[in-house]
Amino acid sequence: MKTLIPVENGNTLKTLQEFLKSLLQNGVVDVLLVPMRTPGNTVTPALVSDPALLDSADPLAPVMPGNAATLAGKLSVRAPRAKVGAVLRSCEARALVELIKMQQAALEDLTLIALDCAGTYSVPVFDKKDRGEGMWVDLFQNAAAQPDVPDPDLRAACKICEQPVYEGAQIAIELLGNNLSSEIRLTMADELGARLGLSESQPNGRLAVVEKLVAARTAQRDAEFQVIRGKLEGEQGIAGVFAACIRCHNCMTVCPICYCKTCVFKSAVFDHEPMQFVDWAKQKGAYRLPADTMLFHLTRLNHMALSCVGCGMCTEACPAELPVGMVFRAIGQRLGQTFEYAPGRSLEEPLPLITFKADEWTEVGE
């Protein structure tokens, strides 16, 4: 069902809050995972069961302190579980799809509520901005009017995100290409729409706006990929790109796809004896410290490059400001082309590296 909710008095956020309340009040979900404003005026994900508290919900705030797919996975992976509604941006929804395939999340009692996304700021940038409604309104208006001129303050990952819309959610909140001062358009199952007292509406020109934004973001993505591939394939290579790595593991910690409960890089395996470092230094004349940084990144690439959804949390968390996300996305894109696979595109697409095909070698001429 294509439907809409009229916006009263031009207050889009209030209208959206009331819609989220209706999901709790009508028993569609027991709790909502949604970004909330705190008393300190920060925005953080929270699990809400009291509809009245959704007056502080702010899913439109253009900031992403972390990829909430990880939280949705923890809330859904095992029974018993409540009926959870998860309000997620496109990159978060796609990460959740990958986690479901890895059996780190489940959809049985999870209602995915996908928001269109015009881009987000890093937490420090967001904290310095005027955080009124005009912040997100300007982002969506600019995305529609000038898709090839992104806000320079947006996170690097958002400027090249060619998937601002997620199509596979039970409820899609369509913000791009719509007049948000007068209506919020939604897509959901007919049965759910009837349960919420909503009626069918006619589609508008949203598709053309989304297509233009996707085209602009794709062109920017390809340009950025060309630059990073030049570095990876050039004289410095991947070791040069990651030369400043201090092996803090921040990128792994914030990555929604890195889910291993026990990680070899957080074990004693790499706690070498002091003289081992000295021996290596004597063999080579000099030995880079901290050790094993390239092994760390190559292992992560091997584990999850095919499932990287480009959320950019790794880049945000890197104290050395390394282009971790750009490297993973560029390598992941080529892997995806090889396997004809796109992360988060569909639950029906199996993960290539854990799927056996008897004829897969004949397909590549072996």
N, C-alpha and C positions, 0 to 999 in steps of 0.2 A: 504493500500500500504506500502510495505517495500522499503525504498529508502535510498540514501546516498548523502552526499555533500562532494566533495573532499576538503581536507584541503590544502591550499596553503602555501608554505614555512614553513610548520610545525606549523603555528600559529592557533591553535584550537580556541582560544577565538575570534580572529578576524573573523574567518569563521562563528562562531556561532552568532556574532554580525551582520554580513551581512545577515544571514538567518532571524534574528528577524526584521531587516530593511525591508526585502522583504514582511513580513506580513503587515507592515504599507503601503508600497509602492503599494502593490497589492490590498489594501482595504479589506484584510481579517479581520483586526481589525482597530479601530480608535485610540486606545491607548494601550500601553503595561504596565502592572504592572510587574516590573523586578528589581532585585537588581542592584544598581548603585554605582560606586565609586564616592565619594565626593572629593572636592578639598583638604580636610584634610586627604584623603586616607582611610577613613572609608567606609564601605559598608552598604547601607540602601535601602529599597524598595522605588521606585519612580514610578510615572505615567508619561509615556513618549509618546508624540505625534509627536515629530520631529525626523525623522530617523537619522539625523546627530548626535544627542545627544546620540544615542545608541553606539557610540564609547567609552562611559564610562560605558556601561552595563557590569556587571561582575557576571552572574549567576553561574559561576563555582567557585567563591570564597567560600571556605569551612567554612562559618560562617553564623549563623542564629540569628540575633538580636531579632527576634520575629517571631511568626507563621503568615505568610502573608495571611492565609485563612480568618482571620478577616477582612483584608483590601479588599480582593476580594469579601467578602460578602457585605460589605458596598457599594461597587461600583456596585453591581448587584441586590441588593434585591428589589429595587423599580424602576418603570418606571416614567418618561422617563430616559433612560440610553443609554450610548454609547456602541459600540461593543468593549468589553474589552478582551484583551489577557492577561492571568495571568500565569506567569512562576513560577511554584511551585515545591518544592520537594515532595517526596511521603507522608510524614506526613502532609504536608500542604494541599495536594490534598485530602487526606482522611478526614481531618478536614473540608474541604469545603463540601464534600459529606454529612457529618453529619449536617452541618449548613443548607444545602439545605433541608434536611428532616425536620429540625426545622423551616423552612420558614424564615431563616435568610440570605439566599442567593438564587440566581436563575441562571439557566444555559441558559436561552433563548438567551441572547446576549453575553454570556461569552464563550471564547475559552480557554479551559484548556490546558496548555503546560507543560507537566510533565517532569522533569529532573531526571535521575538516580542519586542516592546519595550514596557516599561512606562514608559519615559521615561529621560532622561539629565540629568546635572548638567554645568554648565560646568566647565572644567578647574580654575579657582581654587576653586570650591565643592567639587569632588571632592577636591582636595588637602587640604582642611581637615577632611574627614570621616573617621570611623573606617572604614577600607576593608576590613573583614572581610566574610565571606559574608553577614552580616546586612543589609548595605546593600541588595543587590539582592533578597534574600528579602523584606524589608519592602516594597520597591516593588511586587513582584508580588502579595504578599498584600493590600496596600492597594488595588491596582488591581482585584482581584477582590471585596474586601469593601466598599470605599467608592469606587467609580469616580468619583463626583462630588466627592470631596475629595482633589485631587492634593497631593502633597508640595509645599509652598510653595517649596522650593529648586530644583525642577526648572527646566530651561530653559523660557523662554516658549513656544518652538516646540513643546515636548513636551506642555505643558499643553493645547494645542489640536490635537494630532495625532489626527485621527479615523481614521487608518490604521495602527494598531499592529501589524497582521499583514499579511504579504505572501503572496499565494496562488500566485504563478506560479513559484516556485522549484523546481529539481530536487530539493532536499532542504529541507524545512521543519522547523525545531526549534521545537516548540510548547510554550511556557513559560507562557502565560496560561491560567488555569483548570485547571491540573493540580497534583497533589501532588508537588512537585519534590523532596521529601525521600525519596520512594520510587521515582519513575520519571521518565524523560524520554520524552515522546511525539514521534514523528517521522512525517512523510509523505514518501514517495519512490516512485519507480517500482518495480513488482514485481521487475523484473530486478535492479535495484540492491540492493534489500532481500535478495534471495536470495544475491547475490554477497557480501554482508556477513554472511550467516548469520542474518538477522532473520526473524521470522515475523509473520503478521497478528495484529492485536489489535482489540478492539472499541472504537468511539468512546465518549467520555464526555461530561460536561456542559460541555465547554470552550466550545462555540458560544454558550451563553447568557451566559457571563462576558464573552466578546468583544463581544457585542451590547450589553451594558449599558455597557461601557467606551466603545465607539464612540458610543453615544447621549450619554453624559455629556461626552465630548470635543467632540462636534459642537455641543452646546448652548453650551459655553464658547467654542468657535471663533466661533459666530455672534454672541455677545455682544461679543467682541473686534473682530470685523469691523465691527459697528455703530459702535463707538467710533472706530475709525480712519477709517471712511468719513465719519463726522461731521466729522472734522478735514480730510480731503481735499476734501470738498465744501463746507466752511464758509468763513469769511472768510479764514483763513490759506492754504487750498489746499495743494497738494503742495509748493509753494515754501516755505511756512511749516514744513511737517513736516520738510523736509530743509534748513532754514535753517542748521543748525550743521555741515553737511557740510564737511569740509576736503579733499575729493577725494584721499583717500589711496589709493583703489582697493582697500582691503582686502576690501570686499564682493565685488568682482569676482574677486579672487585666490582666495578660498575657495569661491566658488560652483561647484558641480559642473557646472552647465549652461554656464557661460562657458568656452568651449573654444578660442576664436580664437587662433591662433598669433601673429598680428600684430594688435594692437588699436590703433585710431586714437587712443585716449586715452593710450596709452603711446608715441606717436610725437611728432614735433616740430610737428604740426599746431596744437596749442594753446600753443606757445611764442611768444606774441605779442611784438612789439617793445614796449619800454617806453612809447614815446609813444602806442601804440595804446590802452593802458590809460588814459593821461592824457586822450586825446581822448574816450574813452567817459565818463570822469568829468566832463569839461566839458559833454558833451552832456546828461547826466542830472543833473548836480549832485553825484552820488555814484555810485560803482560798486562792487558787492560783490566782495570778493576772499576766497579764490581764485575765479577766473572759471570759467564753464562747468560749474558743479556740477549745475545742473538738466539741462543737455544730456546730461551723463554718465548720470544716473539715468533719464531718459526714453529714451535710446538702449538702455540695459540692459533696461528694461521692454519695449521694442519687440522686442528680440531673444529674450527668454527668459521673459516672464511666463507664457505658456501652458504652459511646461515646468517651472515652479517647483514643487518637491515639498514645500516647507515645512520643510526640514531646519533652517533658522534659523542656519546657519553665518555668514551675512552679518551678522546682528544681533550674534552673539558677537564678530565681528572688528571691529566699528565702535568706534573710540575715543571718538566723540561719543555713543555709546549711542542712536543713531537707530533707530526701529522699521522698519528696512529690510525684514526678512523679513515683517512684518505687512502692510506696504504692498504688497509683491509678491504675497503670498498673496491679499489681499482683491481686488486688481485681477485677478489670475490666475483667481480663482474666477468672476468675472463673464464674463471672456473664455471660460472653459471652458463656461459655460452657453450662451453664444452659439453656440459651435462644437460643443456636445455632446461635449466632450473632457475627459478627466481625465488628467493627466500620470502616466505610469508604470503606467497601468491594464492595458495590453495592448500587446504588440509588434505586434498585428494592426491597431491603430488608427494610421493615418498622421498625421503632424503637419499640422494644418490649413493653416498658412501656407506650406507647401512642396508642397501638394497641389492640383492644378488640377481643378476640376469644371466641366464645360461648362454645367451648369444651376444653379450656385450662386447667381447673382443672382436667378433666378426664384424660388428658395426663400425669399428674403427680400422678395419683392414688387417687385423692380426689373425 
